[in-house]
Amino acid sequence: MAHLITIDDPDDPRLHDYTDLTDVELRRRREPAEGLFIAEGEKVIRRSRDAGYEMRSMLLSAKWVDTMRDVIDGTPAPVYEVSPALAERVTGYHVHRGALASMRRKPLPAVAEVLRTARRVAVMEAVNDHTNIGAIFRSAAALGMDAVLLSPDCADPLYRRSVKVSMGAVFSVPYARLDGWPRALDTVREAGFRLLALTPDERASTIDEAAPHRLERVALMLGAEGEGLSARALRAADEWVRIPMAHGVDSLNVGAAAAVAFYAVTAGRPEI
């Protein structure tokens, strides 16, 4: 059982995990190297704990102590109580949710292990916006995708913004990183998946025509905001698919497109 430790010095080395949270480049380097990620807010902290991530420490303002009492009592990790002003000095922003936890990362599974029992997989190429990563993981969890595969240049799903936007859904969907992009897509195909590349190109089949929900194993490929999938990734696909647009709209945000496509992959259009 943890004991509350009151800290009033922003330079206290025990707060190192929480320093400069708004410095994206610094945190992108530091967190994987140090084997940690930051969970923000009561729900996300609870979901990360329930998903089996080990807590390194927790940072709370006084008004959150009672709310988080069961979590405090259930962890051997130190729990630091600080004022809202000190939390802002340490982190670089107003921590309006009042609760942060530093969690220990788990080793990523091998691609083959993630694919072994999966039937519906999302494959992301160069999606480097943390908000989009979080939104896509949330949709993947909600709509029944079995796993997510990331190209080497995708953003970190465990970065604080991604975790927050996903509401902890990044803990619910298994994911792995592909090496040697796009050659690694051969591994996915060899595992029995049909690779469908989502693109607004008019030459693509509509997603209804492709009927991915009727296929045995499907890997839906998604590209970065704006540029979409690269030419190399499109060439590596088995089929191009598109979401039909109306009212002169040419495409959707990748997060919105992913949600529509995930539904089509997992359930298809209901028959009338």
C-alpha atoms as one frame of an Amber mdcrd trajectory, in Angstrom:
protein
   0.000   0.000   0.000   1.363   3.408  -0.997   1.683   6.356   1.322   1.056
   9.922   0.209   4.227  11.962  -0.103   3.749  15.729  -0.157   6.199  17.560
  -2.417   6.523  21.349  -2.624   9.719  21.671  -4.678   9.249  21.578  -8.493
  12.896  20.526  -8.866  12.497  17.445  -6.664  14.142  14.605  -8.656  11.280
  12.270  -7.723   9.098  14.230 -10.151  11.429  13.558 -13.092   8.898  11.395
 -14.969   6.458  14.318 -15.136   8.744  17.135 -16.255   8.146  19.049 -19.498
   5.144  17.028 -20.662   4.357  19.643 -23.326   7.736  19.220 -25.041   6.604
  16.691 -27.638  10.007  15.948 -29.183  11.654  15.529 -25.798   8.933  13.223
 -24.516   8.902  11.166 -27.737  12.577  10.416 -27.162  12.536  10.086 -23.395
   9.536   7.929 -22.731  10.391   4.881 -24.878  14.059   5.151 -23.850  13.133
   5.207 -20.166  10.426   2.578 -20.542   7.532   4.705 -19.341   4.384   6.464
 -20.480   2.051   8.950 -18.813  -1.592   8.166 -18.066  -3.733  11.259 -17.482
  -7.054  11.335 -15.665  -8.875   8.891 -13.420 -10.384   6.686 -16.150  -7.173
   6.333 -18.124  -5.129   5.556 -15.011  -7.600   2.866 -13.998  -7.710   1.374
 -17.493  -3.932   1.218 -17.777  -3.735  -0.488 -14.380  -6.514  -2.917 -15.302
  -4.671  -3.720 -18.551  -1.725  -4.937 -16.493   0.652  -1.968 -16.759   2.790
  -1.493 -13.666   2.663   1.899 -11.999   5.972   3.674 -11.359   4.411   6.583
  -9.450   1.349   8.810  -9.298   1.032  12.597  -9.121  -2.156  13.983  -7.563
  -3.608  17.254  -6.437  -5.317  17.142  -3.036  -8.911  17.083  -4.339  -8.244
  13.819  -6.204  -6.898  11.865  -3.263 -10.286  10.569  -2.083 -11.385   9.699
  -5.643  -8.202   7.705  -6.236  -8.028   6.196  -2.753  -8.590   2.600  -3.906
  -5.852   2.971  -6.524  -3.510   4.493  -3.942  -4.225   1.680  -1.497  -3.672
  -0.947  -4.185  -0.245   0.136  -5.424   3.211  -0.121  -3.877   4.379   2.765
  -6.088   4.973   6.183  -4.506   2.105   8.683  -4.723   3.083  12.347  -4.762
   0.601  14.978  -3.604   1.288  18.435  -5.052  -0.522  21.730  -5.421  -2.103
  22.549  -8.806   0.404  25.395  -9.232   3.373  23.092  -8.657   1.936  20.471
 -11.010   1.697  23.144 -13.705   5.295  24.243 -13.133   6.561  20.673 -13.399
   4.487  19.510 -16.368   4.267  22.763 -18.325   0.460  22.943 -18.447  -2.602
  23.161 -16.208  -3.367  19.582 -15.180  -7.113  20.127 -15.007  -7.836  16.410
 -14.533  -5.711  16.556 -11.392  -4.248  13.064 -11.680  -1.244  11.699 -13.572
   0.496   8.370 -13.354   3.808   7.203 -14.736   3.357   3.658 -16.015   5.940
   1.092 -17.057   5.795   0.007 -20.708   5.501  -3.631 -21.700   7.646  -5.154
 -24.459   5.814  -4.998 -27.781   4.679  -8.387 -29.089   5.992  -9.784 -32.360
   3.877  -9.187 -35.449   3.326 -12.935 -35.871   1.976 -13.195 -32.335  -0.475
 -10.325 -32.886  -1.697 -11.863 -36.148  -1.985 -15.413 -34.868  -5.584 -15.157
 -33.649  -6.672 -11.962 -35.450  -9.102 -11.721 -38.378  -9.590  -7.958 -38.714
  -6.450  -5.805 -38.576  -5.731  -2.120 -39.129  -2.373  -1.232 -40.683  -1.200
   2.384 -40.360   1.483   4.007 -42.487   3.202   7.205 -41.268   0.270   8.326
 -39.125   2.270  10.666 -36.924  -0.434  12.861 -35.417  -1.082  11.725 -31.846
  -4.721  12.822 -31.920  -5.371  10.707 -35.009  -3.566   7.724 -33.480  -5.742
   7.954 -30.378  -8.956   8.363 -32.385  -8.122   5.387 -34.614  -7.376   3.137
 -31.646 -10.623   4.186 -29.978 -12.588   3.302 -33.129 -10.662   0.045 -33.537
 -11.600  -1.011 -30.010 -15.213   0.126 -30.258 -15.874  -1.448 -33.663 -14.235
  -4.797 -33.064 -10.899  -4.673 -34.863  -8.607  -7.369 -33.498  -5.218  -5.661
 -33.779  -3.277  -2.681 -35.113   0.032  -2.773 -36.982   2.190   0.337 -37.274
   4.804   1.285 -39.848   8.147   2.303 -38.288   7.364   6.031 -38.666   3.953
   6.026 -36.977   3.544   8.016 -33.772   3.661   6.356 -30.370   0.234   5.046
 -29.253   1.356   5.409 -25.631   2.205   9.101 -25.910   0.051  11.051 -23.439
  -2.113  12.741 -26.098  -2.785   9.465 -27.919  -3.747   7.690 -24.706  -5.989
  10.579 -23.640  -7.841  10.853 -26.972  -8.330   7.094 -27.099  -9.748   7.149
 -23.522  -7.443   4.229 -22.779  -8.504   2.171 -25.814  -4.812   1.823 -26.715
  -4.676  -0.661 -23.836  -7.525  -2.753 -25.285  -6.267  -3.467 -28.813  -3.046
  -5.465 -29.339  -0.522  -3.697 -31.554   2.942  -4.231 -32.989   5.400  -2.425
 -35.247   6.273  -3.624 -38.724   9.917  -3.441 -39.793  11.213  -2.949 -43.324
   8.220  -1.034 -44.654   6.526  -1.879 -46.936   8.243  -5.277 -47.356   6.852
  -6.301 -43.973   3.385  -6.328 -45.524   4.391  -9.644 -47.080   4.331 -11.085
 -43.559   0.731  -9.966 -43.178  -0.266 -11.446 -46.543   1.536 -14.718 -45.761
  -0.519 -14.955 -42.573  -3.611 -15.172 -44.772  -4.762 -11.558 -44.811  -6.071
  -9.711 -47.870  -4.528  -6.225 -47.911  -7.087  -3.503 -48.632  -5.670  -0.001
 -49.148  -8.061   2.800 -48.203  -7.765   5.640 -50.729 -10.030   8.323 -52.220
  -8.775   7.401 -55.720 -11.729   7.010 -58.107 -10.125   3.871 -59.555 -10.670
   2.094 -56.243 -13.616  -0.188 -55.600 -16.181   1.144 -53.173 -15.899  -0.470
 -49.807 -19.374  -1.947 -50.271 -18.270  -3.592 -53.518 -15.197  -5.037 -51.817
 -17.422  -6.439 -49.025 -14.520  -6.903 -46.587 -16.824  -8.260 -43.872 -17.271
 -11.399 -45.979 -13.542 -12.088 -46.262 -11.859 -14.535 -43.922  -8.985 -12.266
 -42.903  -8.639  -8.568 -43.756  -5.886  -6.002 -43.182  -7.132  -2.449 -43.803
  -4.318  -0.049 -44.699  -4.599   3.616 -43.622  -2.272   6.465 -44.556  -1.325
   9.749 -42.944  -3.542  12.806 -42.893  -3.398  14.691 -46.184  -0.949  12.527
 -48.120  -2.676   9.206 -47.560  -0.919   5.950 -48.343   2.387   6.163 -50.207
   2.744   4.880 -53.762   4.824   1.990 -52.426   2.120   0.981 -49.965  -0.575
   1.212 -52.631   1.452  -1.029 -54.918   1.837  -3.567 -52.103  -1.940  -3.817
 -51.543  -4.142  -6.551 -52.963  -6.990  -4.137 -53.642  -7.785  -0.431 -53.373
 -11.023   0.541 -51.633 -12.728   3.883 -51.115 -15.568   5.366 -49.112 -18.034
   6.993 -51.540 -18.289  10.765 -50.963 -21.221  13.147 -51.541 -21.785  16.911
 -51.811 -18.413  17.505 -53.435 -16.404  16.334 -50.418 -13.255  14.599 -51.649
 -12.158  12.778 -48.484 -12.523  12.413 -44.720 -10.120  12.986 -41.876  -8.200
   9.742 -41.363  -9.776   9.235 -37.944 -13.301   9.550 -39.356 -12.448   7.430
 -42.407 -11.040   4.731 -40.148 -14.258   4.552 -38.129 -16.405   4.191 -41.271
 -14.067   1.595 -42.763 -13.760  -0.387 -39.528 -17.522  -0.759 -39.426 -17.539
  -1.977 -43.014 -14.732  -4.444 -42.253 -16.296  -5.858 -39.091 -20.021  -5.681
 -39.815 -20.656  -4.488 -43.360 -23.678  -2.526 -44.466 -26.852  -3.941 -42.905
 -29.068  -5.712 -45.430 -32.468  -4.087 -45.885
